[in-house]
Amino acid sequence: MARMKFLCDSERCIECNGCVTACKNEHDVPWGVNRRRVVTIADGEEEKEKSVSVACMHCTDAPCAAVCPVDCFYTTADGVVLHDKDQCIGCGYCLYACPFGAPQYPQEEAFGVRGKMDKCTFCAGGPEDDHSAAEVEKYGRNRLAEGKLPLCAEMCATKALLAGDGDEVADIFRQRSLKRSGRPQTWGWDKAYGDNQS
């Protein structure tokens, strides 16, 4: 079975935030919660600036699931990490465990009153029946059940944000990298394998 994954090509991302807007509109995400965001590194520095769209990466061994005291996280057969909002107690452990900052809370208040955690669902809904009113209200539209990819990736104007079967996404990125320069711009490559090697 396919493992669904996201990959953002930093060579193509233009920081338009189309992915962010598409997600918020499609799922009626509450104010203050961003299931997806665009992060820019070296902002304003010529030829160094890179942008990347970040959300839940649906980890194979998700740290958020490992620290959840009520086990509200589960992984689908497609490898999508989802959560049950009815089980969530709002403790925030998942927020601190996630290296991508994916778990979000609607209010910034003390333990238990910050609300139920929200995060990217890879447009796969939640534990309720597919396309039910409860699923749409809590988790947004279930595009995977409709045979579609997440809207953020479909709306990406430059096709920087890729989503789908992890092997296919990796193949697409590999082909792009080979066409660009023969290898991806790996951090530290020039220092380790620079032209000054004897």
N, C-alpha and C positions, 0 to 999 in steps of 0.2 A: 504494500500500500504506500502511496505517496506521502511524503512529509511536507506539509505546506510551510513555506518560508518567505520572508521578505529580504530584499537586498536593494540598497540604494547606491547607485553609481555616482560617486562624488564628482566625477568628471562631467556629468551631464546635468546635475541638479543646479537650477538657476535661482533657488530661494524664492519661488513665486508663491509658495504656500497654498497651491491648488489642492494638494493632498489633504492638508489640514482642513480647508474649507469644505471639501467634498465629504470628509468624514463627519464633521460637525453637522452639516446639513442632512446627510443621509440618515443619521441615527439620532438626531435631535439631542445631541450631547449637552448636558447642563452647563450653565455658565461657570467658568472657573476650572472646568475639566477639559484637558486636551488629550485625547487618545493618541494623537499624532502631533509632532511638532518638528520644525525644521531648525537644525542647529548649524551655525556658521562658525568655522574655525578660521582664525587669522583674518577677521572681517576688515575689509578695506585695504589689505596689503596686496599689492599687485603681484599676480602670478602665484600667490600662496593661498589665497582665499579658497576655501572649499565648503560646500554646504551638503548636508545629509539629512534626509528625512528619517526621524526616529520614532518608533512605537514599540509595543511589545514584540519581541523577537521570537516568541513561542519556542522557548528553549527546550532542548531535548530533556535536560535534567533541570527543570525550572527552580531557581532558588526561592522564588515567591511561594511556590507550593511546599517546599521543604520547611519553611518557617511558619506557615499558617497553623495556628493552634486549633482551628476548627475544621481543617481539611476542606475548605470551600473550593479549592482548585482541582481541576481534573483535566486530563488530556484526551482529546478525541482520537479516533482511529487515524485521522489525517495528520495528527501531530499538533493540532491547534490547542493551546493552553487556554482554557476557559475557567470561569468561576461562577459560583452560585451565590447571587446577592442575598438570597433568603438565609443562607448560612453565615455570611460575613458579619462580623461583630464590630468592624471598623477600628481594629487595634493598630493598624499601620505597620505591622512587622513586614509585610510584603513590600511596602514602599521602601523600607530601609534595605531589604535584601536584594532588590532588583537593580542590576548595574545600569539599566537603561532608563530608570525613572518612570516606568510604564504605569504602575498603579497610581491612580489619582483619587482624590476625595473632594466632594462638592463643597465642604466647609473646612476651614482651618481652625478647628477647635480641639478641645481635649478628647482623650480616649472615650470612645463610645458615642460621642455626640457629633463627630465629624461626618457621619453618614456612611452609606455603603460604598465600598471601593468600586471604582469603574476603571476599565482598561480596554485596550484594543481587543476585539474579538475575532479579528481576521474576517469580519463580516459573516461569522458563523453562528450568530445568535447566542443562545444559552441553553440551560437544561430543560426549559419548557418545550412543549410541542412546537414543531416547525411552523412558522408563520402565524402562531397564535397571538392574540392581542397582548397577553402577558409577556411573551418573548419580545415583541416589538417595543413595548413600553419600557422594559428593563434593560434590554441589550441592543435594541435596534434591529434593522432588517437583516434577515438571514439570506444573504446573497449566495453563499456556498450551496445551500439547499436548492437554489434556483439554477445551479450550474454556472454561476458567474464568479469572477474574482473580486477581491476587495475593491471598493470604488476608488479609494485613494490611488491605487496603482493604475486603474483604468483611466483616471482623470489626469494623470501626470502628462503634461504637455511634451516633455522631452523624453519620456519613457525612461527616466532615471530610476524611478521606483518600480522594481520588479516584484511580482508576487506569484506564487503558485508552487508546483512541485519543486522541492529543493534541488533535485538533480537537473531539471530543465532550467531553472533560474541560474544555477552555477554554470551550465553550458553556455547560456546567453552571455553572461558576464565574461566568461573565458574567451569567447569569440570576439567580444568588444575589445578586450584587453590586448589580444593578439593583433587586431587591426590597428589599434592606436600606437603601440610602441613595442610590442613583443612581450611585455610583461606589465602587470599593474604597478602603479607607483607605490611601492612598498616602503613604509617608513624605515629609515636606517640603511636602505640598500646602498646608496652612494657612499656612506661612511664605511660600510663593510666591504663593498666591492667597487670602490671608486676607480677612476682612471689612473691613479698614482700607484697602482699595484705593480710590483716588479716581477 
